[in-house]
């Protein structure tokens, strides 16, 4: 059901392959690092996800980094290169 909602949000996701499904709602990237930055190939789209259980703790820094990225084109307060 969520895949259908995702596809209805943007045509960019029409052919997106769902590679994993799980019951919990704790987003974690494969390497354990948050995914923060521009979405490749989708102009004006940004993502800040995958913080695991540290999302609330990291939210202020993530919010600042996202604001800088969106408004200034780069984050100066947080290194997003990794």
VENWO-V681143 format. One record per residue. SS is DSSP state (H for helix, E for strand, C for the rest). PHI is phi as a letter, one per 30 degrees, with the letter a starting at -180 (none if undefined). OMEGA is omega in whole degrees, -180 to 180 (999 if undefined). Layout:
SS/PHI/OMEGA + SS/PHI/OMEGA
This chain:
C/none/179 + H/d/178 + H/d/178 + H/d/178 + H/d/179 + H/e/-178 + H/d/179 + H/d/-179 + H/d/-177 + C/a/177 + H/d/178 + H/d/-177 + H/c/-176 + C/e/-178 + C/c/-178 + C/d/180 + C/c/174 + C/d/-175 + C/c/-179 + C/a/175 + C/b/177 + C/a/-174 + C/d/-177 + C/d/-180 + C/c/180 + C/c/-175 + C/d/178 + E/b/178 + C/d/-179 + C/e/-180 + C/c/178 + C/i/179 + C/c/177 + C/d/175 + E/c/-175 + E/b/176 + E/k/179 + E/d/175 + C/d/-178 + C/e/175 + C/i/180 + C/b/-177 + C/e/177 + C/i/179 + C/c/-179 + E/b/179 + E/b/173 + E/b/-173 + E/a/174 + C/i/-178 + E/d/-178 + H/i/-178 + H/d/-177 + H/c/-176 + H/e/-179 + H/d/180 + H/d/-176 + H/d/-175 + H/e/-180 + H/d/180 + H/d/178 + H/d/179 + H/d/178 + H/d/179 + H/d/179 + H/d/179 + H/d/178 + H/d/-180 + H/d/-177 + H/d/-176 + H/d/-174 + H/c/-179 + C/i/178 + C/a/176 + C/c/178 + C/c/-177 + C/c/-179 + C/b/178 + C/d/-179 + C/c/-174 + C/d/-176 + C/d/999
